[in-house]
Amino acid sequence: MDYETFGEHQKEASGIFDFMRYLPEILLKDGGFEFTTPTLATRKHKPVSEIEVPDPISWADEERDVTAWLGNELQQDAFNKLYEQSEKLALLNNAVLWEDFGHLQESDHLYYMSTKFFSDGEVHSYFNPYNTPYEAFINYMNALSDFIIRIDDAVATFGQAPAPKEVKPAKKKKK
């Protein structure tokens, strides 16, 4: 369950915030429940077997794969252009640029460029501030271009341009 559940999928009028406010108290009063961190849970509960996951999976859409983020050429171009900057960023070790790089990796940017339709299209458009995937792509690429200029300026100031390194491109959608 993601945080969008609270206030977006389940509106305040549904009582979701009151439910969440009282849930910990009621669970702890029962005595059979406890709250813990993932780290403590892994120390307390040992694995019973391995899980093999040969392909990326997600919660999104009917396919439950990454096509919501990398299913078309716009998304793949944006993804590849962003990750082409990784080596230069590593050489610079600039905290502000790394933070911005992190924000540019946020999945919503690529999700807004999705061209999926039919049953999944309503979900994509509901959370999308753009009218079209192309508009999302143009906006993102403008921000990315500005980011690349900042990186290149920092590299020039640093006085050392890195040798280009091959970046693994996003997989093209199988037809």
C-alpha positions as CSV (number, residue, x, y, z in Angstrom):
1,M,0.0,0.0,0.0
2,D,1.5,3.4,-0.9
3,Y,0.9,6.7,0.7
4,E,-1.4,7.8,-2.1
5,T,-4.0,5.6,-0.5
6,F,-4.4,8.1,2.2
7,G,-6.2,11.1,0.9
8,E,-6.1,10.3,-2.8
9,H,-7.5,6.8,-3.3
10,Q,-9.4,7.0,0.0
11,K,-10.7,10.5,0.6
12,E,-10.7,12.1,4.0
13,A,-14.5,11.8,4.1
14,S,-14.2,8.0,4.1
15,G,-12.7,8.1,7.6
16,I,-9.3,6.8,6.5
17,F,-7.4,9.4,8.6
18,D,-9.4,8.5,11.8
19,F,-8.9,4.8,11.1
20,M,-5.1,5.3,10.8
21,R,-5.1,7.6,13.9
22,Y,-6.6,4.8,16.1
23,L,-5.1,1.7,14.5
24,P,-1.8,1.6,16.4
25,E,-3.6,1.9,19.8
26,I,-6.1,-0.8,19.0
27,L,-3.5,-3.2,17.6
28,L,-1.2,-2.7,20.6
29,K,-4.1,-3.1,23.1
30,D,-4.8,-6.6,21.5
31,G,-1.4,-7.8,22.6
32,G,-0.9,-10.1,19.6
33,F,0.6,-7.4,17.4
34,E,3.9,-5.5,17.5
35,F,5.5,-2.8,15.3
36,T,9.0,-3.3,14.1
37,T,11.4,-2.1,11.5
38,P,12.3,-4.2,8.4
39,T,15.8,-4.7,9.9
40,L,14.5,-6.1,13.1
41,A,11.9,-8.2,11.3
42,T,14.7,-9.9,9.2
43,R,16.6,-10.6,12.4
44,K,13.6,-12.1,14.1
45,H,12.2,-14.1,11.2
46,K,14.5,-16.2,9.1
47,P,13.7,-16.9,5.4
48,V,12.1,-20.2,4.5
49,S,13.2,-20.3,0.9
50,E,14.5,-18.2,-2.0
51,I,12.3,-16.4,-4.4
52,E,13.4,-16.3,-8.0
53,V,12.3,-13.1,-9.9
54,P,13.9,-13.3,-13.3
55,D,12.2,-10.1,-14.7
56,P,11.3,-6.8,-13.0
57,I,7.9,-6.6,-11.6
58,S,5.6,-3.9,-10.3
59,W,2.2,-3.2,-8.8
60,A,1.2,-1.2,-11.8
61,D,-1.2,-2.0,-14.6
62,E,-2.4,-5.3,-16.0
63,E,1.0,-6.5,-17.1
64,R,2.6,-6.0,-13.6
65,D,5.9,-5.1,-15.3
66,V,7.9,-1.9,-15.9
67,T,6.1,-0.9,-19.1
68,A,4.3,1.9,-17.2
69,W,7.7,3.6,-17.0
70,L,9.8,2.2,-19.9
71,G,7.2,1.0,-22.3
72,N,7.6,3.5,-25.1
73,E,10.4,5.4,-26.9
74,L,9.7,8.7,-25.1
75,Q,10.3,7.0,-21.8
76,Q,13.3,5.1,-23.0
77,D,14.9,8.2,-24.5
78,A,14.4,10.2,-21.2
79,F,15.7,7.3,-19.1
80,N,18.8,6.7,-21.3
81,K,19.7,10.4,-21.5
82,L,19.5,10.8,-17.7
83,Y,21.7,7.8,-17.0
84,E,24.3,8.9,-19.6
85,Q,25.1,11.5,-16.9
86,S,26.1,9.0,-14.2
87,E,29.8,8.9,-14.9
88,K,30.2,12.7,-15.0
89,L,28.3,12.9,-11.7
90,A,30.5,10.3,-10.1
91,L,33.6,12.3,-11.0
92,L,32.2,15.5,-9.7
93,N,30.8,14.2,-6.4
94,N,28.6,17.3,-6.0
95,A,25.9,16.8,-3.4
96,V,23.5,19.3,-5.0
97,L,23.8,17.7,-8.4
98,W,23.4,14.2,-6.9
99,E,20.2,15.3,-5.2
100,D,18.8,16.7,-8.4
101,F,19.8,13.5,-10.2
102,G,17.8,11.7,-7.6
103,H,14.7,13.9,-8.2
104,L,15.0,13.4,-11.9
105,Q,14.9,9.6,-11.3
106,E,11.5,9.8,-9.6
107,S,9.3,7.3,-11.3
108,D,6.4,9.7,-11.8
109,H,8.3,11.6,-14.5
110,L,8.5,8.5,-16.7
111,Y,5.0,7.4,-15.6
112,Y,3.5,10.7,-17.0
113,M,5.0,9.8,-20.4
114,S,3.1,6.5,-20.6
115,T,1.1,5.9,-23.7
116,K,-0.9,3.0,-22.2
117,F,-4.6,3.1,-22.7
118,F,-7.7,1.0,-22.2
119,S,-8.1,-0.3,-18.6
120,D,-4.8,1.3,-17.4
121,G,-5.2,4.6,-19.2
122,E,-7.7,6.0,-16.7
123,V,-5.2,5.5,-13.8
124,H,-2.4,7.1,-15.9
125,S,-4.5,10.2,-16.7
126,Y,-6.0,10.5,-13.2
127,F,-2.6,11.2,-11.6
128,N,-1.1,13.0,-14.6
129,P,-0.8,16.8,-14.6
130,Y,0.0,16.8,-18.3
131,N,-2.5,16.6,-21.2
132,T,-0.4,14.3,-23.3
133,P,2.6,12.0,-22.8
134,Y,4.5,14.1,-25.3
135,E,3.9,17.2,-23.2
136,A,5.3,15.4,-20.2
137,F,8.3,14.3,-22.3
138,I,9.0,17.8,-23.5
139,N,8.8,19.3,-20.0
140,Y,11.1,16.6,-18.6
141,M,13.6,16.9,-21.4
142,N,13.8,20.6,-20.8
143,A,14.5,20.1,-17.2
144,L,17.0,17.4,-18.0
145,S,18.7,19.7,-20.6
146,D,19.2,22.3,-17.9
147,F,20.6,19.7,-15.6
148,I,23.1,18.5,-18.2
149,I,24.2,22.1,-18.8
150,R,24.9,22.4,-15.0
151,I,26.8,19.1,-15.0
152,D,28.9,20.2,-18.0
153,D,29.6,23.6,-16.5
154,A,30.7,21.8,-13.3
155,V,33.0,19.5,-15.3
156,A,34.5,22.4,-17.1
157,T,35.1,24.2,-13.8
158,F,36.5,21.0,-12.3
159,G,38.9,20.9,-15.3
160,Q,38.5,17.4,-16.3
161,A,36.0,15.9,-18.8
162,P,35.4,12.2,-18.2
163,A,35.9,9.7,-21.0
164,P,32.5,8.5,-22.1
165,K,31.4,5.2,-20.7
166,E,28.8,2.9,-22.3
167,V,25.6,3.1,-20.4
168,K,23.2,0.2,-20.5
169,P,20.2,1.5,-22.4
170,A,16.6,0.8,-21.4
171,K,15.2,-2.3,-23.0
172,K,13.0,-1.7,-26.0
173,K,9.5,-3.0,-25.7
174,K,9.1,-6.3,-27.5
175,K,6.6,-6.2,-30.4
